[in-house]
Amino acid sequence: MNFLFTVVSFMLLNFAHKADVPFNEIEYAFLSKDAVSVSKLGNDKLMISLFDKESVYSNQQAALVLKDFFVKYPVTSFKFIFKGKENQEGTFAIASYESKNGNIRITFHFKKVDSLYKIVRMNFEKD
């Protein structure tokens, strides 16, 4: 009985740890073209490097930038192709974004804030 309790506890703790990085929420928001949801997953200030333009935005400003991006590059596919190892400082991930107007690689940089990972930077590069 103790063994079963230990195994179940380990699985729950391990699952909770992996759930800290909001990969599913990001994927759903990008597929739904939901700029507000993406920006809410970001830190108070979010650096966005969109091709040749880079700036730091508030969440509200980031939502406007992403909304414009979704209009110019309507999504046909979005998936994470690499997820970095999580640590106390943060982590990163790379996603493939496909659009009728071209394929884009998006690199996400996360910082751990309290117990959650927040997006602090997004780099958009044409493939």
N, C-alpha and C positions, 0 to 999 in steps of 0.2 A: 504494500500500500504506500509506504514512504517513497519507494522508487517511482511509482506512478505519479505521485504528487510532485516529486522532483523533476521528472521529465516534463510534465504539463507546465509547471512553473517556468522552467527553462525556455520552453517553446513560447509561452506568452511574453516573457521578458525579451526574448530575441525578436519576436514579431513586433513588439512595441518599439524596440530600438530601430528597426528597419523602417518603421512607419514615420519616424521623425522627419525624414526628407520627403517633401510633398510631391513625389513623382507622379502619382495617379492624378492628383488635383491639377498639376501643371499640364499633363497630357490632355485631360478632359477640357481644361480651359482653352488650350490652343486649338483642339479639334472643334470646339464650340465657338471659336473666335470671340471669346469672352475676355476682353482686355482688362476689365475691372478686376476680375478674379485673379488674373495673372499678377497684376500690380499689388493686390492685397497680400499675395504670397511673398512679396518683397519686403526688404528692410525699409525703414523710414525714408532713406535716400537710396535710390537705385541707379547704378551706372548702366547706361545702355550704349553699346557701340553698334550702330546700325549702318553697316557697310563702311562708309568713309566719314560718318558723323558720330562723334562720341560726346556724351554729356551726362551730368548727374541730374536726376529728376526726383521730385516728390512722387508719392504714389499716384496722385491725381494727374500729374503731368505725364508720368509713365503710361498711364492708361490711355491718354490721348495719343501718345506716340505709337503704342501698340495697336490702337484702333485704326490709325492711318495705315500701319503696316498690314493689318488684316484686309483692308480694302484694296491695297495695291497688290498684295500677294495672297489671294484666297487659298486657304489650306485644302489640300487633297489628301495629305497624309502627314502624321506626326508620330514619331516614336523615339524613345531614348535608345541610343546605340552604345553608350558607355556610361557607367555609373562609378564614380570614384569611391575609394574607401572613406568611410566617415570617421572623423576624429573630433576632439574637443574644439578645434579651431574652425572646422568647416569641411567642405568637400566640393566636388564639382561633377558635372555631368555634361555629356554631349548628346544632342538630339538631331535627328534628321527631319527637316521640314520640307515637304514637297508642295509645290504650288503650280498652277498653270503657267505662271510667269517665271518659273525657275526653281531650282532646288537650293536650299539654304541649310547651312550647318549652324546650329545655335549652341553655344557653350554657356552653361549656367554655372555661376560660382555662388556657393552658399556659405553663410556664416551661422554658427550656432548661437541663437539668442534664447536665453533661458533653456528650455528643453526642446525648442523647435529650430529647424534649419530655415533661415530666411534667404531669399535670393538677394544678393548684393550687386551682382553684375550679370548682364547678358550680352554676349557678343554674337552678332549676326554676320555671317560670311557666306557669300555666294559660292556654291560648289562648282 
